[in-house]
Amino acid sequence: MGQGQGNPGRDGQFSWPAAEFQLAIRARGRYVVYRVYEADTTTPTYRAIRDPIGSFDAGELRLDLDSLKGDVGPMGETRNPDAAGAALNARDVAGHDTEPSTESADDEH
C-alpha cells in the first residue's frame, strides 16, 4: 500500500491527503510513499520512503501539519539526523516540549 506523488521539480515536497496519512499511521512499515522527481521529463527518478511515519519520528521527513504536506528533501540528498534534528523529536508538532515538566501547576501562573 502507498501513495505516489510526482511533480516537475527536484524538491522533495509532496501533498499528502489526510486519509493516506491516517493509513500510513496504521500500516507503518507496509506503507510506502513514492516521490517522483522531474515527472514531466523522459527520465524521471523516484525515491521510495517506507514507513514515512517512522521517517518523521527519526527526523528524516519534515511535515507541514497545517497543510499536511511532506518534504523528503531534494533529489539526491540523503538526510542523516544530527543532534539538532534529534532534539526536535523531543518536541510535539506544535513546538511544545513533550518531556514531563518539573513545575507544578501553581508555578505556571
C-alpha angles and dihedrals in degrees: 000000000000154000127266120207126179135171136161094258136086096228120105099236121126138166116247118197113223092240090055091047090053090048090051090053091052098040098039107165093021092058120087130185113206110203109195115203123205090007091172094062133081090246108047119168130203142204122212116213110193113198098006089186089060089046089054091049090050092050094249096113125047119208128201096207093186090066097016092233120149130211123199094174135258122316111283095016116125116199121215113186110237130194092277091051091048090051090055090059088065089066128074122239092268090058096253120136110257094198115105112267121236091206120098120232088255092058091059094063 
